[in-house]
Amino acid sequence: MNATTSSVAPAEAAPRRARGARLRGFGASGLLGLAVLAAWLFAAVFGPQFLSHDIASLGSGAVFAPIGAEHWLGTDYLGRDMLARVIDGARYTVGVALIATLLASGIGTTLALLAATSGRWVDAALSRGLDTLTAIPSKMFALIMVAGFGSSIGMLVATAALIYVPGAYRIARSLAVNINAMDYVVVARTRGEGTLYIMLREILPNIAGPMLADLGLRFVYVVLLLASLSFLGLGVQPPAADWGSLVRENIGALPDGGAAVIAPAVAIASLTIAVNLIIDNLPGRAARERGAR
């Protein structure tokens, strides 16, 4: 009985120790980033359901009112509560950027896996075609797309995704090409495994960590791109507003340092910093640093 218990206990304790090591490796700054990101995701998904009034209607408060008990983040240029406006804007800033980032990273990674496992001509055609998109500055390309097709939510998502597909492709391809030359991939081909199996079972799991970090960075780029378009009046259109639109609408409060212009700017900064903190504390990086020491 004791021998059996002692042999099972280490096997059960090993996963618990591994999970504890991962949590310890995810430092305080990483946990802070997770908390901030989770708060904004919660605000984007559930926040508008808790808003007690129509944020698009004229407000009853004073224009550019300071922070107070009634309005925790002051009021905007029409007297509307800024806390409600920031919470409502989260679903556009976070939601649109997240969808566009997932599309860009997913498409770029898929094309990279195809290029790495296919022949030279497929690789060359995909690489040179995506290099063409890279040659166009991202903001110029976004302005052309918005000017030509309008500024709907779907167009913003498609534009941002298309802009950042080449970057995700280049990172994923450089990783996939190296993995594709490994011995275990050669063995998999020798035993008759198909291209799809090689892509999904041999290469993708081995590039998932770096691509997850790249996804976080790309999310930050998309947030800043969409915010800059909205600040120029080419992003999310009224009566809806993302955080970039809120900065533009309330720019009149800037000379006095009003909360109406500072609050959405701080929201953008907190989101981007939180994602970078999470990337800096990914378990794989922490493990490598412990190994180096």
N, C-alpha and C positions, 0 to 999 in steps of 0.2 A: 504493500500500500504506500509506504513512504517513498520507495524507489520510484513508483509510478508518478506520485505527486511531484517529486523533485524533478523528474524528467519532463513533465508537462509544463510546470511553472515557468522555467526559462523560455520555453517556446512561446508561451502566452505573454510573458513580460517583454520579449524582444520588440514586438510592434509598439507597445506602450512606450518603451524607451526611445524608439525611433521617432514617434510622434512628439515626445517631450523634447528631443534634441532639435526637431524642426521648429518648435515653438520658441525654444531658447535662442535659436539662430535668428529668428525674426525679431529684431531688436525693438526697443521702445519707439524709435522713430517710424519703423515699419508699421507697428500697431497703431500709432497715431494716424498715419496715412490711411490705413484700412478703415479706421473709425470715421475720418472725414469723408472718404469716398463712399462708405456705406450710408452716411447721413445724406449726402447729395443724391445718391441713388434712391433712397427712401423718399426724399423730397420730390424727385422727378416722377416716381411711380405713384405715390400715395398723397403727396402734398396738395395738389389741386382739390382733392376730395374733402380736405379739411378747411378750405377757404370758405368763409361764411358770407362773402358778398361778391358781387360781380366786379372783378378787378378791371374790366374794360370800361366801366361807367365812370362818370365824373366823381371825384372824391369829395368828401364833406370837410376835409381838413384844410389847413392853410397850405399854400404853395411852398414847397421846399421847407416844410416844418422840420425843426431839429429832432433829434432822438429824444423820446420821452416815454412815459408810462403808457400813453394811448397808442403811439406809433413807435415801435421799438427801433425801427430803422428810418424814422422820419417819413416824409411824404414826397411825392414826385412833383413834376411841373404842373400837374392837374389836381394836386391834393390827394392823390391815391396813396394808400399805405404801401410803403416800399418793401416791407417784409413779405407781404402777399405777392407783390410783383416779382421779387427775386425767387420765391418758391415756385411760382407759376412758370417763370423763365427757365427753371432748372430742367423741365421736361423737354424743352427745345434744345438748350445747350448740351445737356448730358445725353438725351435720347438721340438726337440727330447725329452727334459726334460718335456715339457708341455704335450705332448702326453702320455709319459710313466706315468706321475703323474696322469693324468685323468683316465688312464686305471687301475692303482693300486688302487686309491681311489674308483673308480666306482665298480670294482670287489670286493674289500674288504667290502665296504658298503653293496652291494647286498648280499654277503654271510653272513654278520652279521645280516641283517634283516631276512634272511631265518633261521639262527640258533636261533634267539631270538623268532621267532613265531612258530617254529616247535618243535617236541618232543625232549626229552633228548638225544636220540641216534643220531639224525642229528646234534645237537649242539656239542656233544662229538666228533663225527667223523670229523666235520669241524675243530674244535678247535685243536684236536690232529694232524690232517694232516698238518695244517698250522704251528703248533709248530715245526714240523720237519724241515720246511724251515727256521724258526727262529734260529734253532740250528747251521746253517751253517753261518759263517761270510760273510757279504755281498760282500766284495771285493774278497774273495776267491771264492765264488759262481760265481761272474761275470767273474773272470779269467778262471774258468772251462768252463763256457758257451762259452766264446769267443774262447778259445783254441779248443773246440770241434766243434763249428758250424760256426766259422768265425766272422768277425767284420763288418758285414753289418749294415746299419741303422736300418732295421727291427729287427735284432737280438739284437742290443743295446736297442731298445725300449722294446722288449719282456723281456730281462734280467732285466732291471731296474724295469719294472712293476712287474715282478714276485718276485723280492727281497722285494718290499715294500708293497705287498698285505697283508702279515701277520700283519704288524703294523697297517695299516688302518683297518683291520678286528678287531683287539683287541680293538681299540678305539671305533669303531662303535658298536661292540657287547656289551661292558660295558655300553654304553649309551642306546642301544636298549633294553637290558634286564630290566633296570630300568623303562623305559617308558612302556614296555609291561605289567608291574605289576600295572600300574595306573588304577584308577577307570573308566576313560572314555574309555580305551581300553577294560576293562571287559564288560562295557555296550555295546560297539560295537559288541563284540562277542555274547552277549546275544540276541541282536536283529537280529543275523544271518549273520553278515558281514563275508566275506571270508578272507582267509589269505592274498591275494594280496591287498585287500582293507586296511587291518590293517597295512600292511607294508608301503604302499604308502601314505595313507591318515592320519593315526593316529601316526605312529612312525617316518617316514622319516622327516616330517616338523619340528618335535621337536628335531631332532639331526642335522639338516642342519647347524646351526651356528657353533657348535664345529667341525663338519666335514669340514667346509670351512676353519677354522683355521688350522686344521690338514693337509688339502690339501696344504696350503701354506708352512707349514714346510716340508712336504714331497717333494714338488717341490725343495726346497733348498737342501735337501739331494740328490735328483736325479741329480741336477746340479753338485754338488761336486763329486758325484760318477763318472759321465760321464767325468768330467774334469780330474779326477785322472786317469781313464783308458786311456784317450787320451794322458796325459802326459807320460804314460808308453808305448805309441805307440800301444795300443790295442783298441783305440776308433775309431773315424772317421778317415778314411784313405785318404792319398793324392790322387789326388790334392785338394780334399775338406779338410777343416780344421775348427774345432771348437776352442773355446778359449783355452782349455787345450792343443790342438795340437800346437797352436801358441806360447804358453809358452815354450813347448818342443823344437820347431824348432829354436827359437831365444834365447835359453839359453846361447849362446855364448856372448850375449850382457850384461849378468848379472854383470860381474866384473866391467864394466864401468857404470852401472846403465842406460843402454840404454832404450829408450822408446819402442823398439820393444818387450822387454820381460815384461816391466812394464805395458804397455797399456792393453793387454789381461788379466793380473792378476787383474788390477783395474776394468776391465769390469765385471769379475766374482764377485769381492767383491761388486761392486755397485748393481748388480742384486740381490744377496743374502741379502744385507742389506735393499734394497728397499722392498723386500717381507716381511722381518721381521718387518719393520716399518708399513706396511699395516696391518699385523696381530695384532700388538700391539695397533692399533687404530681402530679395528673393532667396529662398532656401539654398539653391544651387550656388549662388555667389557667396553666401555665408560659409558654406561647407568648404569652398575653394580657399577662402581666406583663412579658415582654421587650419586647413592642410598646409598652407604656405608658412604659417607660423610654426 
